[in-house]
Amino acid sequence: MTNPRLMAVRWLTQVVKDGVSVNQLMARKDDKLDPKDKGLAKQLLFGSLRFFHQLNTLATNLLNKPLRTKDTDVLMVLISGLYQLKYLTIPDHAAISESVELTRALDKSWASGIVNGVLRTYQREAKSLETQLAKSIQFQFSHPGWMVKRIRQDWPDEAENILAENNRQAPMTIRVNNLKTSKTEYLTKLSLLNVNTAPHPLAQDGLVLENPTDVAQLPGFNDGEVTVQDAAAQLAVELMDLQPGFRVLDGCSAPGGKTTHLIQRQPDIALTAVEMSAKRAEKISQTLERLGMNCQLKIADITHVDDWWDGQQFDRILIDVPCSASGVIRRNPDIKVHRLATDIAPLVSLQQTIMEKCWPLLKPGGRLVYATCSIFKAENEQQVQAFLENHSAKVEVMPEPIARHLSSRASVGYQILPGEYQMDGFYLCALQKS
């Protein structure tokens, strides 16, 4: 049987060294861990990534000299060991001895003394070490320095709360498919299984689970009664104002959460979903099949309009554009490792291009909903403001009573910050074409 600590270190190495995402790792079925061991491996993976910048700062200060890139796996042994010492209730001696043993499993016995020395030094001197590092923003907030500065610049009054929320585990929110069951009926099914759940206060179809669970354990999941989707993303459909017979475009549509929500909310629409990645489009197809829905799915680059558009304008367009994903860090902590400051400008340019390419596809009087899972103003309200300077459009509002609960912190549209009403960080704005 595979050692869960060893699996966690291998996962961490793939994330940090090879650029593999957590979602890619979790989608693989090639591990041989039983559920209990996999739970520990996932806890070590997510926890070590959530506090990676803090733990890496500690490791760097405790090492006599930096480890080589080819020994990133040894660094990950240190990171996961420090995480266990600092944040878990695992006995210190077990965390240290198991970490030392990992160096042998990795065929790097030469590093056993290094790992033992670093972890034991932290065990003895944790308080003084952390006092010395208190002024380091990477240690204090466990985010890359550029990200801390950008969040402070955009949200000076809320920055520390955002950073703290990013380091917490996100709640598991599901969306009930009311074409197959009602929210009341589904709540009853969960209560019979002793799964504590509460309706989300803003998302009409949303339920928040008290404790995350394996989707396979959710009643009716395989039959399409429910799907996993954050409440903030569920609010996109509220801005669409769908009517029977509408032609609707869902651009950048993977993994299909909003695609299926559009159909769920108004089954009598002609929906075209566009996704550039064939692999991600397959995920959409699987989700559509599971929920008993269908639409016209195009595998194409949304900006290459001539490759997929039939020339007929749409009544509604939803574009959940590629973005920094800075609003979903608590759900995908590897974003703090992978995202770079230099990524933002190209993303802003791509978002602008997508908006410009999609706007002519909208009928006069039609509505385009722009969405991101970002909290950076350059991708959100500033992006929309720049668009409005060159196009004739009216900004539409969220229906009541949702609108009255959402903060007016954005100059245009709706900016949700991480943790607000248990939601991810998200931006939404609806524009009606004059």
N, C-alpha and C positions, 0 to 999 in steps of 0.2 A: 504493500500500500504506500502511495506517495505521501511524503511528509508535508503537511499543510504549510509549515513555515518555509520549506524549500520551494513549494509552489508559489507562495507569495513573493519570495525573492526573485524567482524567475519571471513572474509577471511584472514586478517592479522594474527589473532590468530591461524588459521589452518596452515598457512605457518610457523610461528615462533615456535609455541608450538608442533604441530602435524606432522610437516615435509611434509605437502602437497605441491605439486608444483603449480606454477601459471598456468601451462598448464592444470593440472588436474582440477583446479578451473574453468578455462574458458571453459572447455569441458562440464561442468555440465549445465543442462537446468532447474534446480530446483528453480532458483530465480524468484521472482515475480515483478521485477523492469521493468518499462517502459524504452525504449531506452535512454531517456535523463537522467534519474536517474542512469541507469546502467553505462552511460558514466562517471558520477561523481564518482560513486563507484570504477570504474576501474582506474580513474585518481588518487584517493586517495590510492588505493592499490599499483599501480606501483610506484607512486611518493614516498610513505612512504617506500617501499622496496628499491628503488633506493638510497635514502638517509638514510637508516635505521641506519647504524653505526654512522653517524653524529647525527641524531636525538636521538638515544639511548644514546649517550654520553651526550647530553644536558639533557635528562630526568634524567639520573643517577645522574648528578651533581645538579639537582634542587630538587630531592626527598630527604626528611630527612632520609629515610631508604628504602632499596630495597623492591620492591613488591614481594610477594610470587609467586611461579610458577603457582599456581591455579588462580592467579589474572593477568595472562598474558594479558587477555582481557582489563584490566584497563590500563596496560602499552601501549597496542595498541591504546587506546583512546588518551593517551598522545602523542604517536608517530604521529598519524594522525592529532591531533590538532596542534602540533608543525610544521608539514609539511604545514598545511594551513596558519599558521602565517608567516612562513619564505618564502614560495615559491609561494603561490597562491594569487590572488587579492581579495579573499573573505574578506569582512570587518572583522577586528579583533573581534569585539563584537559578530558577528555571529559565527565565528570559536570557540570562547570560550564558548558561551552559548549553542551551539549545542553539543559541546564535554561534557559539564557538564550534559546535558540532557541524553546523552548516558549511563551514569552510572546508571541512573534509569531504562532505557530500558534493561540493563543487570542485573537488580535486585541487584545492588551494590551501593545503594544510599550513603552508608558510604564513598564511594570514591569521592563523588561530591566536597567536600571541597579540597581534594588533587588535583584533576584535575583543579579546579578553581584557586587554589593557584599557582600551577606550571606554568600554561599557562599565568596567569597575571604577574607573576614574570618575565617570559621570555619577555613578551610584554614590560615591563618597562626597563629591564636590558639587552636586547639582545646584544647590542654592547659590553658592558664590559664582559659579559659571553663568547662571542665568541673570544674576545681578550685573555682571560685567557686560553681558550682551543685550541688556534691556534697551539700549538706545538704537540698536539695529532694527530698522523697520522690517526687514525680512524675517528676523527672529520674532519681533513683537507681534506682527500680523500674519506671518506665514503666507505671504504673497510675494511675488517678484517686485522689486522696488519700483519699476516703471508703472506697474499696475496700481500700487498704493498711491503713487503721485497722481495718476490720472483720475482715480476715484475721488481723491481729495479735491482735485481741480473741478470736477463735474458736480460733486455732491459734498461740499465742505461741511455742511451741518449734519450729514447723515453717513459720512464716510466710515466712521468707526463701527457703526451698527451694521453697515453693508459688509465690511470685512469680517466681523464676528459671525454674521449669518452665513457667509461663504464657508466658514469652518465648521458649520453644524451639518448634521445629516438631514437631507431633505425628507419631508413626509412622502408617503406613497399615496398618490391620488388616482382614482379610477373614474372612468366615465361609463355610466350605464347606457346601454343601447336600448332606447325606449321603443324601437321597432320590434324588439323581441321580449322585453319585460319592462316593468315600471320600477322606478327608484324605490318605491315602498315595498314592492315584492322582493326586490334584490336585498334591501336592508333586512328583511325578515330571514332570507336565506343565510345571510352572514351571521345574524344573531343566533340562529340555530346551531351554527358552527363555533359559537363563542368568539367571533371576530368583532372586536369593538370598532365601530365605524360611525362617522357623523356626516351629514350632508354638508357640502361646502357652502358657505354663506353667500357666495356670488355666482359660482358656476352652477347653472340650472341642472345639469346632468352629472355633477361631480360628487363623489364621496371620498372622504379622507380617512384612511385606515390608521388606527392608533399605533399599530406596529406593522412595518413592511412584511410582506409575505411573498412566497414564490407564486408567480402568476398561475402556475399549473394547479395550485391549491385553491384558486378562486372558483367558486361554483359557477358553472356555465361559461367559463372562459373559452374553452374550445368550441363551444356552440355559439360564440359571438354575442353573449349577453352583456359582456363588459370588456373594456380595454383600458390600458394604462395611459393616462394623459394628465399632465399638470393642469391645474385649474386656470392658470393664466392663459395657457394655450387654448383652453376651452372657450375663453371669452371672445376669440376671434370671430366665431360664428355669429355672435350677438351684433357685431358691427356690419355684417353682410346684408341684413334685411332681405332675406331670400323670399322669393315668391314663386308659385308654381309656373313651370314653363320657362323659367329663366335659363339663358345660356351662361354658364359659369366656368371660369378658368381658375384652377389651382396651380399656380406656378411654383417651382422648387418644392415639389409636393411630398418627398420622402420624409419620414417613414410612413406617412399615410394617416396620421392621427386627425389632422384637420380635414383631409380629404373625406374620410368616413364620417366625420362630424357634420360636414356640409350635407351629405346625403341623408344622414340621420335626421337632421333638422328639417330638411325639405326634400323628400324622396323624388318629387316630380320636377327635377331640374335636369338639364343636359350638361353634365359635368365633364370637362376635359382636364386631366391632370398631366402635368409635364414634369419629368424628372430626367436629369442628364445621365445619371449613373444607372447602368443596366442592373447592377447588383442591388442597388437601393430600390429600383423600380420593382424588382422581384419581391422585396419586403412589402411594398404597397399592394401588390397582387395578392400576397398571402393574407394580409390584413383584410382586404376587401372580401376575399373568399370566406375567411373565418366569420366575418360579420354579416355575410349573406348580402353583399352589395356589389355593384359594378359601375364602372364609368369608362370613358375613353382614355386610355393611358398611353401617353406618347413618351418615348425615350428620346430626348433631344435636349439641346442647350436652349433654354428659354429665350436667350438673346438672339438666337438664329431663327427668327420668326418664320422665314420662308421655308424652313425645313419641316415645320409641323402645323402651321396655321392654315385653315381652310378659307380664310378671307372674310368670314362672318364675324362681326363684332360681338362682344360679350356684354351682358347686363351687369355682371359682377365679376371682379377679379380679386383674388387673394394672392399676395406674394409674400411668403415668409422667407425672406432673403438670406443668403449666406451671411454670417456675421461673426463677431469675435466670441460669441457664446459666453460673454462675461456675466450674464444673468443666471447661468445654470451651473456655476462652479461647484456649488454644494452637492449637486447631483453628479457632476463629472469633474472631480478634483484634478484630473490630469490636465485640464485646460490651463491650470497655473504653471504646469511644467512645459507644455507645448506652445502656448500662445506667446508671441513676441510683440514688442512695441511696434516693430516695422510691419506687422501684419495689418494694422488698422487702416492706413491710407489706401492700400490696394482693395481692401474690403469695401470701404466707402465708395471708391470709384466703381466697383462692380455693382453695388447696390443702386447707384445712380443710373448706370447703364440699364439695369433691369427695369427700373421705373420708367425710363425714357422709352424703352422698347415696348413695354406693355401698355402704356397710356393710349397710343393710337388704336389699340385693339378694343378699347372700351367705347361703348355707345355713348352719345351725348345723353346726359341725365343718369348714366350708369355710375357705379360706385367701385372704387379700388381701395382695398384694405392692405396697408403696408404694415408688416410685422417683423420684429426681430426678437431673439432671446438675448439681447444686449442691454447693458445699462449705460453705455457710453453715448454721450449726447451727439457726437459726430455721426454716429450711425442712425440716430433716432430723430429727435426733434430738429436738429440742425440740418439733417438730410432732407426732411420734409419742408422746412422753411425755405431752403434753397430751391426745391422743386416748385414751391408755390410762387416764387418770384418770377418764374418763367412760364407758368401754366395757369389757365383760368379754372379754378376749382374751389369748391366749398368744403370746409371741414365739417364732417358729420359727427354727431355725439352718440355715446353709448346709451342704450335704453335705460329708463328708470326701472327699478331702483339701483341698478348697478352703478350708474354714473355718479350718484351722490356719495357712494362709498369709496370711489377711486379718487386719489389725491389729484389736485390740479397743479402738481409740481412741474409738469412739462408745459412749455409755452404753446405747444400744439400737440394734439393727440394725448395718449395716456401712457405714462411711465410707471410701471410697477417695479418696485425694488424687492430684492430677495427677502423672503420671510413675510412680506405684507399679505395678510389674510392667508398665510400658509402657502403662498404662491412663489414661483420662481421669478427672477428678474425678467421683465418682458416689456416690449413697447408695441403699441397699436395705434394706428391712425387711419381713419376712413376719409377718402376724398371723393366728392361727387363732381363729375365732369360737367362743366357748364355748357 
